Amino acid sequence: MQQQDVLITGGAGFIGSRVVRELSNTSANITAVDTCFTGNQTLIPETVRFEQIDIRDEAFNDLISDINPDAIIHLAALHYIPYCNEYPEEAFEVNVMGTRNLLSAARELSTLETMIFASSAAVYPPREEPNSETSDTGPTDIYGQTKLIGEDLMELFAAQTDTTTAVGRLFNVYGPNETNEHLIPAILQQVRAGKREIDLGNLTPKRDFIHVSDATTALMTLLEHADDGYNTYNIGTGNEYSVREVVEKTSNALGEEITIRQDDERVRESDRPHLQADISRMRSTFGWEPRVEFVEGLSELLQQDDEVLVT
């Protein structure tokens, strides 16, 4: 990768911090931005410039102007769906108005070549077959709606500025340092505490789980090789597992039997039955492939402490 000035929003978060660490091994000059609402500054290498700023603030606009980056990776968002549903106004303010503020400042840049936007599989409606980038969108929750609006803003930005703009629709990312109470952290937390009968909510929904290292390589591939114009790409594995199957895989990784007790307080009122990626566009365009097998990824997590780790 040629030397670039790269700005990463959400850089202290679960995925963002991994991207920051991987990019820090290149010649890129990196600035990471995060409010640390869910992010953790200790995940940022000391060699990387870090600014604790909200993307909605005027100070953020000043920072962008000062850095004048060649590339921006926009990961900052509220993305825990139950939180977004409980606080829809805040989710809209951060995910939509924050993105709008970033793009407003980015329009004034003289050197910007590439914009990468982390969107979500939540932009798709419930369907049984894998989702391709040409599939109809139809979010069923506040988070997905904010991400779809973000995609529209990115497409408009690309058309108005002629900036290479790539959208990565991330499916269910898991791995070290996850900061939200998603399924796999909920399972691992209980297993690490010694439980072999664990409490979970909905048991039948199937999801496409991708390791954070694979999601990171996908985003870095887009940063380095994205096609000109505006394009969207699914970032997943093409495989889906139900909650019960995830527990079975965890049992296999642990080498011990785990049973499930359904906890009514954890059950979501609505939870789509399937969410699977068609990743043929990433494969055919860039030759990108996910590399971490699911049980292997779970095994590595089980071997780690229940603390924030840099791996």
C-alpha positions in Angstrom: 0.0 0.0 0.0 1.4 3.4 -1.0 1.7 6.0 1.8 -1.6 7.6 2.6 -3.1 9.8 5.3 -6.1 7.7 6.5 -8.8 8.9 8.9 -10.8 6.1 10.6 -14.0 7.0 12.5 -15.0 4.6 15.2 -11.3 3.7 15.4 -11.4 2.5 19.1 -14.3 0.2 18.5 -14.5 -3.6 17.9 -13.9 -3.5 14.1 -12.3 -0.1 13.9 -9.5 -0.9 16.3 -8.6 -4.0 14.4 -8.5 -2.0 11.1 -6.3 0.6 12.9 -3.9 -2.0 14.1 -3.6 -3.7 10.7 -3.1 -0.4 8.9 -0.5 0.6 11.5 1.7 -2.2 10.0 1.7 -0.4 6.7 3.2 2.9 5.6 -0.2 4.7 6.2 -0.4 7.8 8.5 -3.4 7.0 10.6 -5.7 9.2 12.7 -8.3 7.3 14.7 -11.5 9.1 16.0 -13.9 7.8 18.6 -16.1 9.0 21.4 -15.3 5.9 23.4 -19.0 5.4 24.1 -18.4 1.7 23.4 -14.9 1.9 22.1 -11.7 1.6 24.1 -8.7 3.8 23.6 -6.4 1.1 25.0 -7.0 -0.8 21.7 -5.2 1.9 19.7 -1.5 1.5 19.2 0.6 4.3 20.8 2.1 5.1 17.5 -1.4 6.1 16.1 -2.8 9.6 16.5 -6.1 9.3 18.5 -8.7 12.0 18.9 -11.7 11.6 21.2 -14.3 13.5 19.2 -17.9 13.1 18.3 -18.4 13.0 14.5 -21.4 15.4 14.9 -19.2 18.1 16.5 -17.7 21.2 14.8 -14.3 20.1 16.2 -14.5 17.0 14.0 -15.0 19.2 10.9 -11.9 21.1 11.9 -9.9 17.9 12.4 -10.8 16.6 8.9 -9.7 19.9 7.4 -6.5 19.8 9.4 -5.6 16.2 8.4 -6.8 16.6 4.8 -6.8 12.8 4.4 -6.3 10.8 1.2 -8.8 8.2 2.5 -11.6 7.9 5.1 -12.9 4.7 6.6 -16.2 5.5 8.3 -17.1 3.0 11.0 -18.5 5.2 13.7 -22.1 4.3 14.5 -24.5 3.2 17.2 -25.1 -0.4 16.0 -26.4 -2.5 18.9 -29.9 -3.0 17.6 -31.8 -3.2 20.9 -30.1 0.1 22.0 -31.0 1.7 18.6 -34.6 0.6 19.0 -34.8 2.0 22.5 -33.2 5.3 21.5 -34.1 5.8 17.9 -33.5 9.6 17.9 -30.0 9.1 19.1 -29.4 6.4 16.6 -30.6 8.7 13.8 -28.5 11.6 15.1 -25.2 9.6 15.2 -25.7 7.3 12.3 -27.3 9.7 9.8 -26.5 13.2 10.9 -23.0 12.2 11.9 -22.4 10.7 8.5 -23.9 13.8 6.9 -21.6 16.0 8.9 -18.6 13.9 7.9 -19.5 14.0 4.2 -20.1 17.8 4.4 -16.5 18.2 5.7 -15.2 15.7 3.2 -16.5 17.7 0.3 -14.1 20.5 1.1 -11.0 18.2 1.0 -8.5 18.6 -1.8 -6.7 15.3 -1.6 -9.5 12.8 -0.7 -9.4 9.8 -3.1 -11.3 7.0 -1.3 -14.3 6.8 1.0 -15.1 3.5 2.7 -18.5 3.2 4.5 -19.3 0.4 6.9 -22.9 -0.5 6.3 -24.8 -3.5 7.5 -26.7 -6.6 6.4 -29.5 -5.0 8.4 -30.4 -3.1 5.2 -31.9 -6.3 3.7 -35.4 -7.5 4.4 -36.1 -11.0 5.8 -35.6 -13.6 3.0 -34.7 -17.3 3.0 -32.0 -17.2 0.2 -28.6 -15.5 0.4 -28.6 -11.7 -0.1 -26.7 -10.3 -3.0 -25.9 -6.6 -3.5 -28.5 -6.5 -6.2 -31.2 -7.9 -3.8 -34.0 -5.5 -2.8 -33.3 -3.6 0.5 -35.9 -3.3 3.2 -34.7 -2.7 6.8 -36.8 -4.0 9.6 -35.3 -2.0 12.4 -34.0 1.5 13.2 -30.3 0.5 12.8 -30.9 -0.9 9.3 -32.8 2.2 8.3 -30.1 4.5 9.4 -27.5 2.5 7.5 -29.6 2.5 4.3 -29.9 6.3 4.6 -26.1 6.4 5.1 -25.7 4.4 1.9 -27.9 6.9 0.0 -25.8 9.8 1.4 -22.6 8.0 0.2 -23.9 7.4 -3.3 -24.9 11.1 -3.6 -21.4 12.1 -2.2 -19.7 9.9 -4.8 -21.7 11.4 -7.6 -21.1 15.0 -6.5 -17.4 14.6 -5.8 -16.2 11.9 -8.1 -14.6 10.2 -5.1 -14.1 6.4 -5.2 -16.7 5.3 -2.7 -17.2 1.7 -1.5 -19.8 0.4 0.9 -19.1 -2.8 2.9 -22.3 -4.4 4.1 -21.0 -6.2 7.2 -22.8 -9.4 8.3 -22.5 -10.7 11.9 -18.9 -9.9 12.9 -17.4 -11.7 15.9 -14.0 -12.0 17.6 -11.8 -10.5 20.3 -12.7 -7.2 21.9 -16.3 -7.2 20.9 -18.0 -4.3 22.7 -21.7 -5.1 22.4 -23.9 -7.8 23.9 -24.3 -9.9 20.8 -24.9 -13.6 20.7 -21.4 -15.0 20.7 -20.1 -12.7 23.6 -23.2 -13.7 25.6 -22.4 -17.4 25.1 -18.7 -17.1 25.8 -19.2 -14.9 28.9 -21.3 -17.7 30.5 -19.1 -20.5 29.4 -16.0 -18.7 30.7 -17.8 -18.3 34.0 -18.1 -22.1 34.2 -21.7 -22.5 33.1 -22.6 -25.5 31.0 -26.3 -24.6 30.9 -26.5 -21.2 29.4 -29.3 -18.6 29.2 -30.2 -17.3 25.7 -33.1 -15.7 23.9 -34.3 -16.6 20.4 -32.9 -20.0 19.4 -33.8 -20.5 15.8 -32.6 -17.4 13.8 -29.7 -18.1 11.5 -26.9 -15.7 10.9 -23.8 -15.4 8.8 -20.9 -15.0 11.2 -17.6 -13.6 10.0 -14.5 -13.2 12.1 -13.3 -9.7 12.7 -9.9 -10.5 11.1 -11.7 -11.4 7.8 -14.0 -8.4 8.0 -10.8 -6.3 8.4 -9.0 -7.7 5.4 -12.2 -7.1 3.4 -12.3 -3.4 4.4 -8.6 -3.0 3.7 -9.1 -4.7 0.3 -11.7 -2.1 -0.5 -9.4 0.7 0.7 -6.7 -0.4 -1.6 -8.5 -1.8 -4.6 -12.1 -0.4 -4.7 -13.4 0.3 -8.2 -14.0 3.9 -9.3 -17.4 5.4 -8.7 -19.8 4.0 -6.1 -20.2 0.3 -5.3 -21.5 -2.0 -2.6 -20.0 -5.2 -1.3 -21.3 -7.9 1.0 -18.8 -8.9 3.7 -19.7 -12.2 5.2 -18.9 -15.9 4.7 -21.8 -17.3 2.7 -22.6 -19.7 5.5 -25.3 -19.3 8.2 -25.8 -20.9 11.6 -28.7 -20.9 14.0 -28.3 -20.0 17.6 -28.6 -23.7 18.5 -25.9 -24.5 16.0 -23.6 -21.8 17.4 -23.9 -23.4 20.8 -23.2 -26.8 19.2 -20.1 -25.3 17.5 -19.0 -23.8 20.9 -19.4 -27.2 22.5 -17.2 -28.7 19.8 -14.6 -26.0 20.3 -14.8 -26.5 24.1 -14.9 -30.3 24.0 -17.7 -30.3 26.5 -21.5 -30.5 26.3 -23.4 -27.2 26.6 -27.2 -27.1 27.1 -29.5 -24.1 26.6 -32.2 -22.6 28.8 -34.4 -20.1 27.0 -34.6 -16.8 29.0 -37.8 -14.9 28.3 -36.1 -11.6 29.1 -33.5 -12.2 26.3 -36.1 -13.0 23.7 -36.5 -10.4 21.0 -40.1 -9.7 19.9 -39.1 -9.8 16.2 -36.0 -11.5 14.9 -35.6 -12.4 11.2 -35.2 -16.2 10.6 -32.4 -15.9 8.1 -29.5 -13.5 7.3 -26.9 -14.9 4.9 -24.5 -13.3 2.5 -23.8 -13.9 -1.2 -20.1 -12.9 -1.3 -19.6 -13.6 -5.0 -19.0 -9.9 -5.8 -16.1 -9.7 -3.3 -14.7 -12.9 -4.7 -14.9 -12.1 -8.4 -13.9 -8.5 -8.1 -10.9 -8.8 -5.7 -10.3 -12.5 -5.1 -11.1 -12.0 -1.4 -12.0 -15.0 0.7 -12.8 -15.3 4.4 -10.2 -17.5 6.0 -11.2 -18.2 9.6 -13.3 -21.3 10.0 -16.1 -20.9 12.5 -15.1 -23.5 15.1 -11.5 -22.4 14.8 -12.5 -18.8 15.6 -14.6 -19.9 18.5 -11.8 -22.0 19.8 -9.4 -19.1 19.8 -11.9 -16.9 21.7 -12.4 -19.6 24.3 -8.7 -19.7 25.0 -8.6 -16.0 25.8 -9.5 -14.3 29.0 -12.7 -12.4 29.4 -10.8 -9.2 29.3 -10.1 -6.7 26.4 -7.2 -8.1 24.5 -5.2 -6.9 21.6 -4.7 -9.8 19.1 
